Amino acid sequence: MTATTVTSPSVAGVQTRLISLDVLRGITIAFMILVNNNGDERYAYWPLKHALWNGWTPTDLVFPTFLFVAGVSLVFSFESRLAKGASKASLLSHAVRRSVILFALGLVVNGFPFFHLSTLRIYGVLQRFAVCLLVASAIYLYSRGKSKVATLVTVLVAALVSYWIIMRWMPVPGYGLPTRDIPLLDKDANWVAYLDRHIFPGRLYEGTRDPEGLLSNLPALGTALLGMLTAIWLRTKKSASTKFVGLFAAAIAGLILGKIWGHWFPINKKLWTSSYVLFAAGWSLLGLSICYWLIEIKQWRRGWTFPWVVFGSNAIAVYVFSELLPALLSDVHVGSNHHTLGQVIYSHIFAHVPDPSFGSLLYSLCYVSVCFIPALILYRKKIFIKI
């Protein structure tokens, strides 16, 4: 998935690489690393922190954009392989294998370096990728050609509406009916948290709940499907300007529909609410439309696109590296005071910055730069880690 060559058929049928998607993927993974590694969470600027519950910040848009882009890439990859004679069964088999690897990598990220199996967190970012992309792959591969769009839209609507019905109108055992007995989307008295506490007690990210919980994979599937629908649009033989208009119009529609739905089903990243799916997809489409206009239409590619293409060329590998390194920094102790290596680095360099918020940001930027080094080495050596 990280090394898929994404191409777009021109009107003449010539295959050209869709650099705009590579750039958006790279920007997304770089920003994900940035917000996941604030130097001091107490002082981090608010756009670099998640919303506490309902609502959103720019940070809350990163994960769904990553999943959205993956959905786009899958379609290009599938169609390229099908054109070369690959069977749907072989592609689905590869999708299963990829999801198993992604899920396993997610467990490694959660447990590294000590792996306490009794408390190992099962859910996670890569685990959500594994589940959603596998289901989305099966739906895409086995929906009939001319009705493929209709099938994807039907599943998308069914997933978002059914999740809304469950979260809004189904009584939560032991708590009651949302909006009558308990607040709508109460932090603990909701179906996502309830199921997770019963399925994986003692293994949840926030103790009584998990932001990548089992039930919320249902609407997250919608994010991947929206990416696939976007890819279908990009693969048409329409002009580049028409494609841009379509992307931009879809972005505005997603933002508006998400905000409207949010009045009845609040935008909430930790529960991946249906309104959040549409709203976040709107921002993802807006980002893609801007990149598409700059790169594919205006042909402004030199210089500024390079670091993002480097990050995006091995996105999963770079993400895993960025998640494993902090574990080492927090578990390696140095000096007589037994401070961690991460604490020593921060206290000796970044804590001396007069503005603690800027010091936290400076640390994050340096950390992104560190993660860029292995990405650049792999890119220069033309090593693209495929999953």
Sequence and secondary structure as in RCSB ss.txt:
>XXXX:A:sequence
MTATTVTSPSVAGVQTRLISLDVLRGITIAFMILVNNNGDERYAYWPLKHALWNGWTPTDLVFPTFLFVAGVSLV
FSFESRLAKGASKASLLSHAVRRSVILFALGLVVNGFPFFHLSTLRIYGVLQRFAVCLLVASAIYLYSRGKSKVA
TLVTVLVAALVSYWIIMRWMPVPGYGLPTRDIPLLDKDANWVAYLDRHIFPGRLYEGTRDPEGLLSNLPALGTAL
LGMLTAIWLRTKKSASTKFVGLFAAAIAGLILGKIWGHWFPINKKLWTSSYVLFAAGWSLLGLSICYWLIEIKQW
RRGWTFPWVVFGSNAIAVYVFSELLPALLSDVHVGSNHHTLGQVIYSHIFAHVPDPSFGSLLYSLCYVSVCFIPA
LILYRKKIFIKI
>XXXX:A:secstr
 TT   EEE TT  EEE HHHHHHHHHHHHHHHHHHT S TTTS GGGS  SSSB  GGGGHHHHHHHHHHHHHH
HHHHHHHHTT  HHHHHHHHHHHHHHHHHHHHHHHHTTT  TTT     HHHHHHHHHHHHHHHHHTS STTHHH
HHHHHHHHHHHHHHHHHHHS BTTTB BTTTB TT SSSSHHHHHHHHHSTT  TTSS  TT STTHHHHHHHHH
HHHHHHHHHTSSS HHHHHHHHHHHHHHHHHHHHHHTTTS  BTTTT HHHHHHHHHHHHHHHHHHIIIIIIS  
 TTTTHHHHHHHHTHHHHHHHHHHHHHHHHH EETTTTEEHHHHHHHHTGGGSSSHHHHHHHHHHHHHHHHHHHH
HHHHHTT     
